[in-house]
């Protein structure tokens, strides 16, 4: 009889960073975090003949990060589950990347499609917050894509992924990471068109809770905490901000033209200062198009969803 898995190392290979969380299933069926790590690494950022590729340099960097993650997993006697999202998904040489990573680390990477990613994100969200009896609109703004989820009483009714993310849009509209009025307008128009073309906005009705996750939403809550002299708060889960609070932070950052200026904003991670304008433009359009009043942060997203799925917790 197969021994039940109790320790999981979930690796989320994103567009902006590589994340690891190592978790344990406790006797009362709860998840206990044992260790975590995050490395900012952007793969699949280079175009060759019009196609995204993962360069050999990026492969080598990824291998170094994953060997470090594997060492942590082995120390904790945890089984590794590694998932890759849009950057690897869209790279023309993704099979070569996966093969070389496996040959050099022993880690098998699974590429997941956007809808599967959205469902795993919601699995994380609903285990972070009490969503079992609510109608929920979930949104996760990543580096390469943004996931949209509509769920009723803990069950996903609609999920999709749009190719708008903070890294992707920065590369297109803000290649030097400097904000200009014309680039901002073009980016806003592009984001709105992409959402309208792919997401059936009418499906998102009678919403009880709007839940956001990942870097851009995390950043709003971190900045809000600093502004309210609550900077020592480590656990951001359940942090709520109104549309007005978001717009104040949006205007503050969008008026700072360069990454160097944005780095000075308390609560804004320096390694996110270059791409945060694009993430904020996406979030602003989400507030506008869906006519939202407020949003609550889930600290759990894709990697936690991977853990819950691996442990058969729904």
C-alpha positions in Angstrom: 0.0 0.0 0.0 1.4 3.4 -1.0 2.3 5.6 1.9 0.3 8.7 2.1 2.2 11.9 1.2 2.6 14.3 4.1 5.4 16.6 3.0 5.3 18.5 -0.3 7.8 20.8 -1.9 5.9 22.9 -4.4 7.9 24.8 -7.0 6.2 27.5 -9.1 8.3 28.5 -12.1 6.8 31.8 -13.1 7.7 34.7 -15.5 9.2 36.9 -12.9 10.4 34.5 -10.2 10.9 31.0 -9.0 9.0 30.1 -5.8 9.4 27.2 -3.4 7.2 26.3 -0.4 7.7 23.2 1.7 4.6 22.2 3.6 3.5 19.4 5.9 0.1 17.9 6.5 -0.7 17.9 10.2 -2.7 15.4 12.1 -5.8 17.6 12.1 -5.5 17.9 8.3 -4.1 21.4 8.3 -1.1 22.7 6.3 2.0 23.7 8.2 4.7 25.7 6.4 8.2 24.3 7.0 10.3 26.4 4.6 10.1 28.7 1.7 12.3 30.5 -0.8 12.0 32.9 -3.7 14.4 33.9 -6.4 13.7 36.7 -8.9 14.6 35.1 -12.2 13.0 36.0 -15.6 13.1 33.2 -18.2 11.7 33.2 -21.7 12.2 36.9 -21.9 14.3 36.8 -25.2 12.8 36.7 -28.7 14.6 35.0 -31.6 13.0 35.0 -35.0 9.8 36.3 -33.4 9.6 33.4 -30.9 10.2 33.4 -27.2 13.2 31.4 -26.2 14.9 30.4 -22.9 18.5 31.1 -23.4 21.3 28.8 -22.2 22.2 31.4 -19.6 18.7 31.3 -18.3 18.7 27.5 -18.3 21.9 27.5 -16.3 20.5 30.1 -13.8 17.3 28.0 -13.5 19.3 24.9 -12.8 21.2 26.6 -10.1 18.0 27.8 -8.4 16.3 24.4 -8.7 19.3 22.6 -7.3 19.1 24.9 -4.3 15.4 24.2 -4.0 16.0 20.5 -4.3 18.5 20.6 -1.5 15.9 22.2 0.8 13.3 19.7 -0.2 15.7 16.8 0.5 16.6 18.2 3.9 12.9 18.3 4.7 12.2 14.8 3.2 9.6 16.4 0.9 8.3 15.2 -2.4 8.8 17.7 -5.2 6.0 19.0 -7.5 7.3 21.5 -10.0 4.9 23.5 -12.3 5.8 26.0 -15.0 3.4 28.7 -16.2 3.3 31.2 -19.1 7.0 32.0 -19.7 7.9 28.3 -20.1 4.6 27.5 -21.7 5.2 29.9 -24.5 8.9 29.4 -25.1 9.6 27.7 -28.4 12.3 25.5 -26.8 10.4 24.6 -23.6 10.9 20.8 -24.2 14.6 21.4 -24.3 14.4 23.4 -21.1 12.5 20.7 -19.3 14.8 18.0 -20.6 17.9 19.8 -19.5 16.6 20.7 -16.1 15.6 17.1 -15.5 19.0 15.7 -16.7 20.9 18.2 -14.4 18.6 18.2 -11.3 16.3 15.2 -11.5 13.3 17.5 -11.2 10.4 16.9 -13.5 8.7 20.1 -14.5 5.0 20.0 -15.6 3.8 22.8 -17.9 0.2 23.7 -17.1 -2.2 25.6 -19.3 -3.9 28.8 -18.2 -7.2 27.4 -17.1 -5.5 24.7 -15.0 -3.4 27.4 -13.5 -6.5 29.4 -12.6 -8.1 26.4 -10.9 -5.0 25.7 -8.8 -4.8 29.3 -7.8 -8.4 29.2 -6.6 -7.6 26.0 -4.7 -5.0 28.0 -2.9 -7.3 31.0 -2.3 -10.2 29.0 -0.8 -7.9 27.3 1.6 -6.5 30.7 2.7 -9.9 32.4 3.1 -13.3 31.1 4.0 -14.8 31.0 0.5 -17.0 27.9 0.9 -20.3 29.7 1.1 -19.6 32.8 -1.1 -19.8 33.9 -4.7 -16.2 34.8 -5.5 -14.4 36.7 -8.2 -10.7 35.7 -8.1 -7.9 37.5 -10.0 -4.2 36.7 -10.0 -1.8 39.1 -11.8 1.4 37.3 -12.6 4.4 38.2 -14.7 3.2 36.7 -18.0 -0.6 36.2 -17.5 -3.6 37.2 -15.4 -6.0 34.5 -14.3 -9.8 35.2 -13.8 -11.9 32.9 -11.7 -15.6 32.9 -10.9 -16.6 30.5 -8.1 -19.8 29.7 -6.2 -19.7 28.0 -2.8 -16.1 26.9 -3.3 -16.7 25.4 -6.8 -15.1 27.0 -9.9 -17.8 27.8 -12.5 -15.6 29.8 -14.9 -11.8 30.1 -15.2 -9.6 31.6 -17.9 -6.1 33.1 -18.4 -5.3 36.2 -20.4 -1.8 37.0 -21.8 -1.4 40.2 -19.8 1.2 40.2 -17.0 3.5 42.7 -15.4 6.7 41.4 -17.1 5.0 40.8 -20.5 3.5 44.3 -20.7 6.6 46.0 -19.4 8.6 44.4 -22.2 6.0 45.6 -24.8 5.2 49.1 -23.5 7.9 50.1 -21.0 11.1 48.4 -22.3 13.3 50.8 -20.3 10.9 50.6 -17.3 10.2 54.3 -17.6 6.6 55.6 -17.6 5.5 57.9 -20.4 2.1 59.2 -21.0 1.7 57.7 -24.5 3.0 54.3 -23.4 0.6 54.3 -20.4 -2.4 55.1 -22.7 -1.4 52.4 -25.2 -0.9 49.9 -22.4 -4.3 50.7 -20.8 -6.0 50.3 -24.2 -4.3 47.0 -24.8 -5.2 45.6 -21.4 -8.8 46.5 -21.8 -9.0 45.0 -25.3 -7.4 41.8 -24.2 -9.8 41.4 -21.2 -12.9 42.3 -23.2 -11.9 39.9 -26.0 -11.3 36.9 -23.8 -13.3 37.2 -20.6 -17.1 37.1 -20.4 -17.5 40.0 -17.9 -21.2 39.4 -17.7 -20.6 36.1 -16.0 -19.1 37.9 -12.9 -22.3 39.0 -11.2 -23.8 38.9 -7.7 -20.3 38.8 -6.3 -19.8 38.5 -2.5 -16.0 38.7 -2.4 -13.3 39.9 -4.7 -10.1 38.1 -4.0 -6.7 39.0 -5.4 -3.3 37.2 -5.2 0.3 37.4 -6.2 2.8 40.3 -6.7 0.8 43.3 -7.6 -1.9 42.8 -5.0 0.7 41.9 -2.4 2.5 45.2 -3.2 -0.7 47.2 -2.6 -1.2 45.6 0.8 2.5 46.1 1.8 2.4 49.8 0.8 -0.9 50.3 2.6 0.6 48.7 5.8 3.5 51.2 5.6 1.1 54.1 5.1 -0.9 53.0 8.1 2.1 52.5 10.4 1.5 48.7 10.3 4.7 47.8 8.5 5.6 45.1 11.1 2.6 43.0 10.0 4.1 39.9 8.4 0.9 38.0 7.5 -0.9 39.9 4.8 -3.6 37.2 4.3 -7.0 38.8 4.4 -5.7 42.4 3.9 -8.5 44.4 2.4 -8.2 47.6 0.4 -10.9 49.8 -1.2 -11.0 51.1 -4.7 -10.2 54.6 -3.3 -7.2 53.2 -1.4 -6.0 51.4 -4.5 -6.3 54.5 -6.7 -4.3 56.6 -4.2 -1.4 54.1 -4.4 -1.9 53.7 -8.2 -1.5 57.5 -8.6 1.4 57.7 -6.3 3.4 55.1 -8.2 2.3 56.0 -11.7 3.6 59.6 -11.1 7.1 58.2 -10.4 8.7 57.9 -13.8 11.7 55.7 -13.1 12.3 52.5 -11.2 14.9 54.4 -9.0 12.1 56.7 -7.9 9.7 53.9 -7.3 12.2 52.0 -5.2 11.9 54.7 -2.6 8.2 53.9 -1.9 8.0 52.2 1.5 6.6 48.7 1.1 7.6 48.3 -2.6 10.2 45.6 -3.2 13.1 47.0 -5.1 13.1 44.0 -7.5 9.5 44.7 -8.4 10.0 48.5 -9.0 10.7 48.1 -12.7 7.5 46.1 -13.6 5.0 47.4 -11.0 3.5 50.1 -13.3 2.3 47.4 -15.8 0.8 45.3 -12.9 -1.0 48.4 -11.6 -2.5 49.2 -15.0 -3.9 45.6 -15.2 -5.4 45.9 -11.7 -6.8 49.3 -12.4 -8.5 48.0 -15.5 -9.9 45.1 -13.5 -11.4 47.5 -11.0 -12.9 49.6 -13.8 -14.2 46.9 -16.1 -15.8 44.8 -13.4 -16.9 47.9 -11.4 -15.3 46.7 -8.1 -15.5 48.4 -4.8 -12.8 46.6 -2.8 -10.5 43.6 -2.9 -9.1 41.2 -0.3 -5.7 39.5 -0.5 -5.1 35.8 -0.5 -1.6 35.0 0.4 -2.2 31.5 -1.0 -2.1 31.2 -4.8 -0.6 28.7 -7.3 2.1 27.1 -5.2 -0.2 26.5 -2.3 -2.8 25.1 -4.7 -0.1 22.7 -5.9 0.4 21.6 -2.3 -3.4 21.1 -1.6 -3.8 19.2 -4.9 -0.8 16.9 -4.1 -2.3 16.2 -0.7 -5.8 15.6 -2.2 -7.3 18.5 -0.2 -10.0 20.2 -2.2 
